[in-house]
Amino acid sequence: MKYFLALLGSLQIADGLLTQFLVGSGVVKEGNPLVEPLVLGGDFLLLKVAGAIFSVAAIYFIYRLFPRLALTAASGIVAFYGALAFWNVLVLLGGWLATCA
């Protein structure tokens, strides 16, 4: 479970870093209109790290009471953020390849 929690926090922070970079450099536009001012204003990464810490702590405390539920939830969230990080990397590479061509 420690590995899932570390991976979960890392993927959430990686998503925040990639989002900040891609939106900040103008490669993409943030799809969520509520998040866009945060990304452009600079508070996004702070909130993303705080959210990652909170979600890891919440799943850890759930794990102490309901280990199977916490493992299932952590697996689903890791899969979601893994797919999201993969998508962001593809967008980053696509933007980079477009500038090289």
PyRosetta script that sets phi, psi and omega in degrees:
from pyrosetta import init, pose_from_sequence

init()
pose = pose_from_sequence("MKYFLALLGSLQIADGLLTQFLVGSGVVKEGNPLVEPLVLGGDFLLLKVAGAIFSVAAIYFIYRLFPRLALTAASGIVAFYGALAFWNVLVLLGGWLATCA")
pose.set_psi(1, -31.8)
pose.set_omega(1, 179.1)
pose.set_phi(2, -58.6)
pose.set_psi(2, -38.8)
pose.set_omega(2, -179.0)
pose.set_phi(3, -67.5)
pose.set_psi(3, -40.3)
pose.set_omega(3, 177.2)
pose.set_phi(4, -61.9)
pose.set_psi(4, -43.0)
pose.set_omega(4, -179.2)
pose.set_phi(5, -66.5)
pose.set_psi(5, -41.4)
pose.set_omega(5, 177.2)
pose.set_phi(6, -64.9)
pose.set_psi(6, -42.3)
pose.set_omega(6, 178.5)
pose.set_phi(7, -65.5)
pose.set_psi(7, -40.7)
pose.set_omega(7, 178.9)
pose.set_phi(8, -60.7)
pose.set_psi(8, -50.1)
pose.set_omega(8, 178.7)
pose.set_phi(9, -62.8)
pose.set_psi(9, -41.3)
pose.set_omega(9, -179.7)
pose.set_phi(10, -65.0)
pose.set_psi(10, -42.6)
pose.set_omega(10, 179.9)
pose.set_phi(11, -67.3)
pose.set_psi(11, -36.6)
pose.set_omega(11, 177.7)
pose.set_phi(12, -65.7)
pose.set_psi(12, -41.5)
pose.set_omega(12, 179.2)
pose.set_phi(13, -70.1)
pose.set_psi(13, -39.1)
pose.set_omega(13, 176.7)
pose.set_phi(14, -62.2)
pose.set_psi(14, -39.8)
pose.set_omega(14, 176.5)
pose.set_phi(15, -61.1)
pose.set_psi(15, -42.6)
pose.set_omega(15, 178.3)
pose.set_phi(16, -63.4)
pose.set_psi(16, -43.6)
pose.set_omega(16, 179.8)
pose.set_phi(17, -64.6)
pose.set_psi(17, -45.0)
pose.set_omega(17, 179.3)
pose.set_phi(18, -65.2)
pose.set_psi(18, -41.8)
pose.set_omega(18, 178.5)
pose.set_phi(19, -62.3)
pose.set_psi(19, -46.2)
pose.set_omega(19, 179.3)
pose.set_phi(20, -59.5)
pose.set_psi(20, -43.5)
pose.set_omega(20, -179.0)
pose.set_phi(21, -67.8)
pose.set_psi(21, -47.9)
pose.set_omega(21, -175.8)
pose.set_phi(22, -67.2)
pose.set_psi(22, -43.0)
pose.set_omega(22, 179.6)
pose.set_phi(23, -73.0)
pose.set_psi(23, -41.9)
pose.set_omega(23, -179.3)
pose.set_phi(24, -64.0)
pose.set_psi(24, -33.2)
pose.set_omega(24, -180.0)
pose.set_phi(25, -86.4)
pose.set_psi(25, -5.0)
pose.set_omega(25, 177.5)
pose.set_phi(26, 83.5)
pose.set_psi(26, 9.1)
pose.set_omega(26, 179.3)
pose.set_phi(27, -68.5)
pose.set_psi(27, -40.0)
pose.set_omega(27, 179.4)
pose.set_phi(28, -132.8)
pose.set_psi(28, 168.2)
pose.set_omega(28, 174.7)
pose.set_phi(29, -112.6)
pose.set_psi(29, 136.8)
pose.set_omega(29, 179.1)
pose.set_phi(30, -63.9)
pose.set_psi(30, 129.6)
pose.set_omega(30, -177.5)
pose.set_phi(31, -77.1)
pose.set_psi(31, -23.2)
pose.set_omega(31, -178.8)
pose.set_phi(32, -95.3)
pose.set_psi(32, 112.9)
pose.set_omega(32, -176.8)
pose.set_phi(33, -66.5)
pose.set_psi(33, -19.9)
pose.set_omega(33, 177.4)
pose.set_phi(34, -78.7)
pose.set_psi(34, -27.5)
pose.set_omega(34, -177.7)
pose.set_phi(35, -89.4)
pose.set_psi(35, -26.6)
pose.set_omega(35, -174.7)
pose.set_phi(36, -54.8)
pose.set_psi(36, -45.1)
pose.set_omega(36, 178.1)
pose.set_phi(37, -63.6)
pose.set_psi(37, -31.0)
pose.set_omega(37, 177.9)
pose.set_phi(38, -68.7)
pose.set_psi(38, -41.2)
pose.set_omega(38, -179.7)
pose.set_phi(39, -65.2)
pose.set_psi(39, -45.1)
pose.set_omega(39, -177.7)
pose.set_phi(40, -75.2)
pose.set_psi(40, -26.9)
pose.set_omega(40, -178.6)
pose.set_phi(41, -83.0)
pose.set_psi(41, -18.2)
pose.set_omega(41, 176.7)
pose.set_phi(42, 101.3)
pose.set_psi(42, -7.6)
pose.set_omega(42, 179.7)
pose.set_phi(43, -86.7)
pose.set_psi(43, -3.3)
pose.set_omega(43, -173.5)
pose.set_phi(44, -63.3)
pose.set_psi(44, -47.0)
pose.set_omega(44, -176.8)
pose.set_phi(45, -65.1)
pose.set_psi(45, -37.9)
pose.set_omega(45, 177.1)
pose.set_phi(46, -61.3)
pose.set_psi(46, -46.2)
pose.set_omega(46, 178.1)
pose.set_phi(47, -67.0)
pose.set_psi(47, -35.5)
pose.set_omega(47, 179.4)
pose.set_phi(48, -66.1)
pose.set_psi(48, -42.7)
pose.set_omega(48, 178.1)
pose.set_phi(49, -66.4)
pose.set_psi(49, -42.4)
pose.set_omega(49, 177.9)
pose.set_phi(50, -62.4)
pose.set_psi(50, -41.1)
pose.set_omega(50, 177.2)
pose.set_phi(51, -65.1)
pose.set_psi(51, -37.9)
pose.set_omega(51, 178.2)
pose.set_phi(52, -65.4)
pose.set_psi(52, -44.4)
pose.set_omega(52, 178.5)
pose.set_phi(53, -62.4)
pose.set_psi(53, -44.6)
pose.set_omega(53, -180.0)
pose.set_phi(54, -62.5)
pose.set_psi(54, -45.7)
pose.set_omega(54, -177.2)
pose.set_phi(55, -67.8)
pose.set_psi(55, -38.3)
pose.set_omega(55, 177.2)
pose.set_phi(56, -64.8)
pose.set_psi(56, -43.2)
pose.set_omega(56, 178.4)
pose.set_phi(57, -64.7)
pose.set_psi(57, -41.1)
pose.set_omega(57, -179.8)
pose.set_phi(58, -64.2)
pose.set_psi(58, -43.7)
pose.set_omega(58, 179.9)
pose.set_phi(59, -68.8)
pose.set_psi(59, -34.4)
pose.set_omega(59, 176.9)
pose.set_phi(60, -62.6)
pose.set_psi(60, -44.7)
pose.set_omega(60, 179.8)
pose.set_phi(61, -68.2)
pose.set_psi(61, -35.1)
pose.set_omega(61, 174.6)
pose.set_phi(62, -65.1)
pose.set_psi(62, -38.1)
pose.set_omega(62, -179.4)
pose.set_phi(63, -60.3)
pose.set_psi(63, -35.9)
pose.set_omega(63, -179.6)
pose.set_phi(64, -65.5)
pose.set_psi(64, -30.0)
pose.set_omega(64, -179.5)
pose.set_phi(65, -96.7)
pose.set_psi(65, -42.5)
pose.set_omega(65, -176.3)
pose.set_phi(66, -132.6)
pose.set_psi(66, 80.8)
pose.set_omega(66, -173.6)
pose.set_phi(67, -60.0)
pose.set_psi(67, -40.1)
pose.set_omega(67, -177.8)
pose.set_phi(68, -67.1)
pose.set_psi(68, -42.4)
pose.set_omega(68, 178.0)
pose.set_phi(69, -62.5)
pose.set_psi(69, -44.6)
pose.set_omega(69, -179.0)
pose.set_phi(70, -65.1)
pose.set_psi(70, -39.8)
pose.set_omega(70, 178.8)
pose.set_phi(71, -65.8)
pose.set_psi(71, -40.1)
pose.set_omega(71, 177.6)
pose.set_phi(72, -65.3)
pose.set_psi(72, -45.7)
pose.set_omega(72, 179.4)
pose.set_phi(73, -63.3)
pose.set_psi(73, -45.1)
pose.set_omega(73, -179.7)
pose.set_phi(74, -62.8)
pose.set_psi(74, -39.2)
pose.set_omega(74, 179.1)
pose.set_phi(75, -62.8)
pose.set_psi(75, -44.5)
pose.set_omega(75, 179.4)
pose.set_phi(76, -64.9)
pose.set_psi(76, -42.1)
pose.set_omega(76, -178.9)
pose.set_phi(77, -69.5)
pose.set_psi(77, -38.2)
pose.set_omega(77, 176.9)
pose.set_phi(78, -64.4)
pose.set_psi(78, -40.9)
pose.set_omega(78, 177.8)
pose.set_phi(79, -62.9)
pose.set_psi(79, -42.1)
pose.set_omega(79, 179.2)
pose.set_phi(80, -62.6)
pose.set_psi(80, -51.2)
pose.set_omega(80, -178.2)
pose.set_phi(81, -69.4)
pose.set_psi(81, -29.8)
pose.set_omega(81, 174.5)
pose.set_phi(82, -63.9)
pose.set_psi(82, -44.9)
pose.set_omega(82, 177.9)
pose.set_phi(83, -65.3)
pose.set_psi(83, -39.3)
pose.set_omega(83, 179.3)
pose.set_phi(84, -65.7)
pose.set_psi(84, -42.9)
pose.set_omega(84, 177.6)
pose.set_phi(85, -64.7)
pose.set_psi(85, -40.1)
pose.set_omega(85, 177.8)
pose.set_phi(86, -62.0)
pose.set_psi(86, -43.5)
pose.set_omega(86, 178.1)
pose.set_phi(87, -61.5)
pose.set_psi(87, -44.7)
pose.set_omega(87, 179.9)
pose.set_phi(88, -62.6)
pose.set_psi(88, -38.9)
pose.set_omega(88, 177.8)
pose.set_phi(89, -66.2)
pose.set_psi(89, -39.8)
pose.set_omega(89, 177.0)
pose.set_phi(90, -62.8)
pose.set_psi(90, -40.5)
pose.set_omega(90, 177.1)
pose.set_phi(91, -64.2)
pose.set_psi(91, -42.3)
pose.set_omega(91, 178.7)
pose.set_phi(92, -62.0)
pose.set_psi(92, -46.2)
pose.set_omega(92, 178.9)
pose.set_phi(93, -66.2)
pose.set_psi(93, -37.9)
pose.set_omega(93, 178.1)
pose.set_phi(94, -63.5)
pose.set_psi(94, -42.3)
pose.set_omega(94, 177.3)
pose.set_phi(95, -65.4)
pose.set_psi(95, -39.1)
pose.set_omega(95, 179.6)
pose.set_phi(96, -67.8)
pose.set_psi(96, -42.2)
pose.set_omega(96, 179.1)
pose.set_phi(97, -66.2)
pose.set_psi(97, -34.5)
pose.set_omega(97, 179.3)
pose.set_phi(98, -66.3)
pose.set_psi(98, -34.3)
pose.set_omega(98, 179.5)
pose.set_phi(99, -76.9)
pose.set_psi(99, -25.2)
pose.set_omega(99, 179.6)
pose.set_phi(100, -79.3)
pose.set_psi(100, -25.1)
pose.set_omega(100, -175.1)
pose.set_phi(101, -79.9)
pose.dump_pdb("model.pdb")
